[in-house]
Amino acid sequence: MISIPIPIYWLIAFVALVGIEIATMALTTVWFAGGAIVAFLFSLFDTSIEVQLAAFVIVSFLLLFLTRPLAAKYVNSQTIKTNADGLVGSKARVTAQINNDLGIGSVVVAGQEWTARTKEPDDTYPVGTMVEIKEIQGVKLIVEKL
């Protein structure tokens, strides 16, 4: 039986993780590829498999938690909001009184009528009030008075 040296397994893991990252471009496995390279380097110095696994886990999670927010900011900076996400930050006019307690309210934005709720639970907005869209929850716009 042929025995494959442990460093080869780390290289295989690295190539597989990088391949998945290239295929998805979702910033999901690149951090673990970094951990695999560090574990590979440890394996070259004949450290125990436990040390290699610990290095893999520690480096992977350090990379994930310390660099992912920064990388995600720059990778996704050119993303253009489309569809409903593009409404966040827009102004709208209340067409039916918004009252969270009664579960009623609607606004018109970009020529379309949407169900709306106030950001603050006790607020109510009468018809004609201009509001800003703060977020979208399901099919409801969460709004705040301008």
VOLUM-465948 format. One record per residue (C-alpha): x, y, z; residue in one letter; residue number from 0. Coordinates in Angstrom, 3 decimals, decimal comma. Example, Ala and Ser with C-alpha at 12.3 -4.5 7.8 and 13.67 -1.06 7.14 Angstrom:
+----------+----------+----------+---+-----+
!     east !    north !       up ! r !   k !
+----------+----------+----------+---+-----+
!   12,300 !   -4,500 !    7,800 ! a !   0 !
!   13,670 !   -1,060 !    7,140 ! s !   1 !
+----------+----------+----------+---+-----+
END
This chain:
+----------+----------+----------+---+-----+
!     east !    north !       up ! r !   k !
+----------+----------+----------+---+-----+
!    0,000 !    0,000 !    0,000 ! m !   0 !
!    1,262 !    3,470 !   -0,906 ! i !   1 !
!    1,544 !    5,944 !    1,955 ! s !   2 !
!    0,821 !    9,572 !    1,056 ! i !   3 !
!    2,751 !   12,101 !    3,148 ! p !   4 !
!    0,605 !   14,408 !    5,297 ! i !   5 !
!    1,810 !   17,619 !    3,594 ! p !   6 !
!    0,165 !   16,406 !    0,379 ! i !   7 !
!   -3,207 !   16,270 !    2,139 ! y !   8 !
!   -2,841 !   19,909 !    3,191 ! w !   9 !
!   -1,957 !   20,890 !   -0,371 ! l !  10 !
!   -4,987 !   19,013 !   -1,687 ! i !  11 !
!   -7,171 !   20,817 !    0,867 ! a !  12 !
!   -5,646 !   24,159 !   -0,153 ! f !  13 !
!   -6,251 !   23,556 !   -3,875 ! v !  14 !
!   -9,818 !   22,378 !   -3,233 ! a !  15 !
!  -10,622 !   25,388 !   -1,034 ! l !  16 !
!   -9,143 !   27,843 !   -3,524 ! v !  17 !
!  -11,053 !   26,110 !   -6,324 ! g !  18 !
!  -14,325 !   26,491 !   -4,437 ! i !  19 !
!  -13,540 !   30,160 !   -3,787 ! e !  20 !
!  -12,772 !   30,815 !   -7,447 ! i !  21 !
!  -15,986 !   29,060 !   -8,487 ! a !  22 !
!  -18,212 !   30,956 !   -6,047 ! t !  23 !
!  -16,414 !   34,280 !   -5,467 ! m !  24 !
!  -18,394 !   34,489 !   -2,222 ! a !  25 !
!  -15,537 !   34,949 !    0,260 ! l !  26 !
!  -16,393 !   31,691 !    2,001 ! t !  27 !
!  -13,416 !   29,345 !    1,763 ! t !  28 !
!  -10,409 !   31,585 !    1,159 ! v !  29 !
!   -9,873 !   31,936 !    4,927 ! w !  30 !
!   -9,632 !   28,172 !    5,327 ! f !  31 !
!   -7,228 !   27,978 !    2,400 ! a !  32 !
!   -4,942 !   30,273 !    4,403 ! g !  33 !
!   -5,242 !   27,924 !    7,362 ! g !  34 !
!   -4,410 !   24,962 !    5,125 ! a !  35 !
!   -1,197 !   26,662 !    3,944 ! i !  36 !
!   -0,097 !   27,305 !    7,533 ! v !  37 !
!   -0,888 !   23,691 !    8,466 ! a !  38 !
!    1,080 !   22,578 !    5,390 ! f !  39 !
!    4,094 !   24,587 !    6,586 ! l !  40 !
!    3,824 !   23,020 !   10,061 ! f !  41 !
!    3,661 !   19,556 !    8,469 ! s !  42 !
!    6,952 !   20,197 !    6,653 ! l !  43 !
!    8,650 !   20,451 !   10,045 ! f !  44 !
!    7,254 !   17,100 !   11,213 ! d !  45 !
!    4,970 !   18,551 !   13,869 ! t !  46 !
!    2,198 !   16,356 !   15,220 ! s !  47 !
!   -1,133 !   16,180 !   13,424 ! i !  48 !
!   -2,772 !   17,777 !   16,483 ! e !  49 !
!   -0,537 !   20,849 !   16,146 ! v !  50 !
!   -1,260 !   21,010 !   12,412 ! q !  51 !
!   -5,023 !   20,836 !   12,997 ! l !  52 !
!   -4,822 !   23,454 !   15,743 ! a !  53 !
!   -2,836 !   25,764 !   13,450 ! a !  54 !
!   -5,389 !   25,213 !   10,674 ! f !  55 !
!   -8,344 !   26,068 !   12,906 ! v !  56 !
!   -6,714 !   29,029 !   14,668 ! i !  57 !
!   -5,353 !   30,658 !   11,508 ! v !  58 !
!   -8,567 !   30,041 !    9,560 ! s !  59 !
!  -10,747 !   31,677 !   12,186 ! f !  60 !
!   -8,328 !   34,548 !   12,772 ! l !  61 !
!   -8,358 !   35,273 !    9,044 ! l !  62 !
!  -12,131 !   34,943 !    8,940 ! l !  63 !
!  -12,865 !   37,274 !   11,840 ! f !  64 !
!  -10,100 !   39,829 !   11,319 ! l !  65 !
!  -10,067 !   40,281 !    7,553 ! t !  66 !
!  -13,513 !   39,301 !    6,245 ! r !  67 !
!  -15,269 !   42,603 !    7,076 ! p !  68 !
!  -12,507 !   44,576 !    5,374 ! l !  69 !
!  -12,422 !   42,291 !    2,334 ! a !  70 !
!  -16,216 !   42,222 !    2,020 ! a !  71 !
!  -16,268 !   46,025 !    2,074 ! k !  72 !
!  -13,887 !   46,303 !   -0,875 ! y !  73 !
!  -15,097 !   43,290 !   -2,859 ! v !  74 !
!  -18,764 !   44,324 !   -2,689 ! n !  75 !
!  -18,223 !   48,081 !   -2,976 ! s !  76 !
!  -19,304 !   48,135 !   -6,629 ! q !  77 !
!  -22,544 !   46,229 !   -5,984 ! t !  78 !
!  -25,507 !   48,159 !   -7,297 ! i !  79 !
!  -28,701 !   47,823 !   -5,304 ! k !  80 !
!  -31,516 !   46,534 !   -7,462 ! t !  81 !
!  -35,213 !   45,868 !   -7,086 ! n !  82 !
!  -36,581 !   46,505 !   -3,602 ! a !  83 !
!  -33,147 !   47,074 !   -2,011 ! d !  84 !
!  -32,826 !   50,196 !   -4,127 ! g !  85 !
!  -35,771 !   51,741 !   -2,248 ! l !  86 !
!  -33,908 !   52,022 !    1,071 ! v !  87 !
!  -33,119 !   55,690 !    1,636 ! g !  88 !
!  -35,832 !   56,874 !   -0,772 ! s !  89 !
!  -38,647 !   59,247 !    0,115 ! k !  90 !
!  -42,268 !   58,154 !    0,025 ! a !  91 !
!  -45,704 !   59,681 !    0,613 ! r !  92 !
!  -48,156 !   58,090 !    3,044 ! v !  93 !
!  -51,381 !   57,129 !    1,225 ! t !  94 !
!  -53,138 !   55,370 !    4,109 ! a !  95 !
!  -52,517 !   56,180 !    7,774 ! q !  96 !
!  -49,639 !   54,137 !    9,187 ! i !  97 !
!  -50,432 !   52,640 !   12,586 ! n !  98 !
!  -48,451 !   49,637 !   13,790 ! n !  99 !
!  -50,956 !   48,800 !   16,548 ! d ! 100 !
!  -53,767 !   48,464 !   14,021 ! l ! 101 !
!  -51,513 !   46,866 !   11,397 ! g ! 102 !
!  -52,446 !   49,384 !    8,735 ! i ! 103 !
!  -50,622 !   51,781 !    6,472 ! g ! 104 !
!  -49,286 !   52,231 !    2,987 ! s ! 105 !
!  -47,006 !   54,543 !    1,053 ! v ! 106 !
!  -46,338 !   55,334 !   -2,580 ! v ! 107 !
!  -42,767 !   55,304 !   -3,797 ! v ! 108 !
!  -41,641 !   55,383 !   -7,429 ! a ! 109 !
!  -45,261 !   55,039 !   -8,520 ! g ! 110 !
!  -45,816 !   51,820 !   -6,580 ! q ! 111 !
!  -47,902 !   51,345 !   -3,463 ! e ! 112 !
!  -46,326 !   49,425 !   -0,593 ! w ! 113 !
!  -47,516 !   48,304 !    2,809 ! t ! 114 !
!  -45,643 !   50,323 !    5,411 ! a ! 115 !
!  -44,949 !   50,324 !    9,139 ! r ! 116 !
!  -43,228 !   52,899 !   11,321 ! t ! 117 !
!  -39,734 !   52,320 !   12,645 ! k ! 118 !
!  -40,823 !   53,285 !   16,160 ! e ! 119 !
!  -43,723 !   51,111 !   17,374 ! p ! 120 !
!  -45,772 !   53,963 !   18,930 ! d ! 121 !
!  -45,524 !   56,405 !   15,990 ! d ! 122 !
!  -48,426 !   56,989 !   13,627 ! t ! 123 !
!  -48,255 !   58,948 !   10,375 ! y ! 124 !
!  -51,324 !   60,535 !    8,751 ! p ! 125 !
!  -52,070 !   60,549 !    5,020 ! v ! 126 !
!  -49,811 !   62,929 !    3,102 ! g ! 127 !
!  -46,818 !   62,680 !    5,451 ! t ! 128 !
!  -43,464 !   62,410 !    3,720 ! m ! 129 !
!  -41,334 !   59,579 !    5,060 ! v ! 130 !
!  -37,961 !   58,000 !    4,398 ! e ! 131 !
!  -37,627 !   54,268 !    3,825 ! i ! 132 !
!  -35,225 !   52,870 !    6,426 ! k ! 133 !
!  -35,431 !   49,142 !    5,685 ! e ! 134 !
!  -37,508 !   46,395 !    4,144 ! i ! 135 !
!  -38,944 !   43,530 !    6,184 ! q ! 136 !
!  -40,566 !   40,955 !    3,980 ! g ! 137 !
!  -43,063 !   42,900 !    1,847 ! v ! 138 !
!  -43,338 !   45,852 !    4,228 ! k ! 139 !
!  -41,375 !   49,084 !    4,124 ! l ! 140 !
!  -40,171 !   50,346 !    7,499 ! i ! 141 !
!  -40,355 !   54,133 !    7,395 ! v ! 142 !
!  -39,487 !   57,154 !    9,472 ! e ! 143 !
!  -40,888 !   60,683 !    9,243 ! k ! 144 !
!  -38,686 !   63,177 !    7,381 ! l ! 145 !
+----------+----------+----------+---+-----+
END
